[in-house]
Each structure stands twice: as structure tokens, then as C-alpha cells.
Amino acid sequence: MITLNKIISTSRTTEIDASSIRLIGVYNKRTGYKDVNLDSIFVDLKQESANLTTAINRDKVLSELNQKDAVRDACIQDIYYILLGALRHPEPTVMEAAEIVHKVFAKYGVSMAGKSYASQTSLVLSMLEDLTASELQSSVALISGLKQVVNALQTAQDNFEQARIKHDEQKIALESKSNASTIKKTVVDIINNQLVVYLRAMVLVKEKEYSDFTRLIATIIDDNNEAVKRRSKKLSADDSEAEDEL
């Protein structure tokens, strides 16, 4: 008797994605009998699995955009603190140079780091143009570390723009599609309420034809479920240790 469990619905989105890809791989290698019902189930699973993979990649692109913006923000703050220190520098020439550069920076302010992506980009590009103007370079050169950070901000801005283009391309391509968590529910539904239910029935009436395939499907689902259970046990153990420490 083959035990074919349903996949745990609280599995991570990436786990469901990986498991669905493995299930499809087993189906693609299946030989022998023809089953139009099974074929129909996997047509749906292939489509939704592909949608899930794409949606996960979209989320990764957004995460990358946030990371690039964080680097940009850090550079703005670095410029602010360098100028703040230079304004209190004991050397008059450095302090005077800082006053000149700070007047330029003050037009934009460190608060630009909290603006929307579009607004911040506009402000950063304008500030970079001002800070790299030829008439300001003698002052910038007198302030230790400032030129390097301005260059770093330019690089961070370039990297952000590349990530933004990638994000926008993904957004346009997927704007009519659901997000990863919604697609995950659809994939789980296909696996549990179509594939598992169907194979449970077929292995009873045609065990010889369906037993090997069903065992492979069961193994993939069990692998996923065991990973989920191990993680749950680890989280429970961590919670218990935290309570003991209180």
C-alpha cells in the first residue's frame, strides 16, 4: 500500500516552487501508459509552477532594488557626516572649504534619503552635478574622504538605476499576474486536490501501472513535508530555549 500525503500548505513559497518543479520533472520522464486526465493536471501545474517561479524572481528583483537604494542612502549620510566634521575642523582652510561645499549640500539635505525613489533620483543626480562642478573641486579636495564618497554615490546611483530598469521591466511583464503567495496557493491546490486525489484513486484500481510513478510523487512530497517539520521543530526548540533564559 502506497501512502501518498498531501503537501503541507504552510510550506515556504520557494519550497512549493522547488517541489512543483521536481514533480513536473518526474512526470516528464514518465513512459508507458497514456493518461489524458493526468496530462491535464500537469498542464495546469506546469503553467502555475512557471508563474510561481517568475513571481518569486520578481520579488527578488524588488529586494535587490531596495538594497541598491540602501547603499545610495548610506552614501548621502556619509557625505553629511563628513561635512559636519569638516565644519568643525581646526584648520581654517578645511573649515572654509566645508562651508562652501555644505552650502551646496544643504540645498538637498540628508532628508533626501527618505524621499520616493523617483524624487531621490532627481535630487541625487542634481546634487552630483553640483558636487562635481569644476569650480567646487578645489574645496572638495581639501575635505578628507569627500571625493571618494561622492564617487561612491555616483556608482551607487548608477547601480540603482540599473536595478530600477530591471524592476520596471519585470513589473510591466507581470503587472497582470498575481503575486507569489497567491500563485503558491493555486499550486498547492493543484497538487493536493487534483494530483494527489487522482493518484490515490488510480493506484487502487491500476496499481501495476501507477505504483512506480505514485511512489516518486510521494517521495517528493514527503521530502518537502519533512523539511517543513524539521524547521518547525527547530523553531519550537529555539522558543523553548528563549523562555528558559527569561
N, C-alpha and C positions, 0 to 999 in steps of 0.2 A: 504493500500500500504506500503510495507516494503522498507525502504531506506537502501541500502547496499553500504556503501562507500568503497573506496579503502584505503588501509593502507598508511600512509604518508611515502614516500620513504626516507625522511631525518631523520626518527626515529633513535635513537641510536641502535647500533648493539645488545646490551643487551635487548632493548625493543622489537626488532623484534624477538629475540630468545624467550623471555618470551611469546610474543603473539602467536607465532607459536606453542609453547608447549600447550597453552590454547586451540587453535583451534583444535589441534590433540586430546586433552582430550575430547572436545565436540564430535568430530567425533567418537571416540572410544565408547562413551556411546550411540550413535545413535542406535535406534532399528526400526524394521518395514521393510520398503521397501528396496529392493536391487538396487544398482546403480553402475554399473561397471565403469562408467565414473568418478563418484565421488571417488570411491575406487582408481582409477588410479592416480587421482590428489593427494590424501593423501598418497599414496605410495611414490611419489616424495617428498612431503612436509615432511614426516617423515624422509626420508633419509637426506635431506638437513638441516632440523632442527637439527638432531643429529650431522651432520658435523659442523654446526654453533656452537653448544654448546661445542664441542670438541675444535674447533679453538679458542673460547673465553677462554677456560681453558688453552690452550697453551700460549696465550698472558699473562694470569695471572702468569703462571709459569715463563715466561721471566721477568716479572715485579718483581717477588719475587727474582729472581737471581740478578737483578740489586740492589735491596735493601740489599741483603746479601753482595754484593760487596762493597756497600757504607759503611757498618759497618766496613768491613775489612780495607777500605781506612782510615776511621776515626781513627782506632787503630794505623795504621802506622804513621799518622800525630801526634797522641798523644805521641808516643814514641819519635818522632823527637823533639817535643817541650819540653818534659820532659828532654831530654838530653841537649838541648840547654840551658835550665835554670840551669841544674846541672853543666854545664861547667863554669858558672859564679857564682857558689855557694861560699860564703865566707869561708866555711870550707874546708881546703886543702884536707882532706881525701875524701870528697864527690867529689870535683873537679877532683882529680886524678882517682877516680873510673869512673867518667863520661868520662874522656879521654879514658880510656881503653874500655869502652862499645861503645863509639862513633866510635872508630876505626872499630869495628865490624859492626856497623850500617852503616857506611859510604861506606862499600863495596856494599851495596844495594841501599841506598839512599831513600829519601822520594818520589822521582820521580817514584819509582816502582808502586805507586798507579795509575799512568796513563798508565801503560802497558796493554797489552791484558790480558784477563782472564787467559790464559794458562801460559804466561810469568810471570804474577804476582804471580800465584800459586806456580810456581817453585821457585821464589825468596823468597816468604814468608816462604815456608817450609824450605828452606836452612837457612834463617835468624833465624827462630825459633830454628832450631837445634843448631846454633851458640850461640844464646842468652840464651839457657837453658843448655849449656855445663857446667859441674861441675866446671871447672876452672874459670868460669866467675861469678859464683853465689855470691861470697863474694862482688864483685864490684856492681852487680845488687842490692843486699840487701841494700847497702849504699845509693842508689838513691831513694828517696821517691816516691812511686806510680809506679815505673817502673815495678816491678814484677807483680803487678796487671794488668797493661796494656798489658804486654807480655802474661799473661794468657788469657786476653780478646781477644787478637789477635789469639791465638790458638783456642779459642772457635769460633770466627768469621770465621776462616779458615775452621774449621770442618763443620760449618753450611753452608758455601758457597759450599763446596764440595757436601754436601747432596742435595742442591738446583741444583747444576750443573748436578748431576746424574739424578735427576728428569727431568730437562730441556732436557738433551740429550735423555732420553727415549722417551719423548714426541716428540722430533724432528725427531727421527728415525721412530716413528709410524706414523707421519703426514707429512713427507717430500714430499710425492707425492700429498698432498692435498692443496687446495687453502687456502688463509688467510681469516680471519673472515670478512673483508669488502667485499671481492669478493663473499663469500658464502651468505652474507646478501643480496646482490643484487639478487642472484638466488632465495632466499626465498621470497623476496618481489615480484619478477616476478611471482612466482607460486601463491602467494596469490592474487595479483591484476589481473593478466592476464589469470589465469586459474580458481581459485576458485571463485572469485567474479563475473567474467564474466559468468561462468557457472550457479551459483546460481541465478543471476539476471534473466537469461533466464528461468530456471526451475521453479522458484516461480511464474512466469507469467502463465505458462502452467499447472502446477500442484501445485497450491497454498496450497491445503489441506495437501499434502504430505511433502512439503518443507518449509512451513512457519515457523514452530517452530524452526527447525534447522537453517534456514537462519537468524532468529531474534537473536539467540545465537551467530552466527558468526558475525553479525552486531554489537552486543554489545561489543564483544571482540575487534573488530577493532576500534570502537568508543572510547572505554576506552583508547586504545593506542594513538589515534589521539588527544584526549583531553589532555593527559599528555604532548604530544609534544607541543600543542598550549599554554598550561599554562607556560611551560618552555620558549617558545618564547616570550610571553608577559612579563615575569619576566625579561628576558634579555634586552628587549626593554626598560622597566622601569628603569633598572639599568643604561643603556646607557644614558637615558634622564637625570637622576639624576647626572651622571658624567659630562654631558655637562653643566648643570646648575651651578655646582660647579666651572667650569672653568672661 
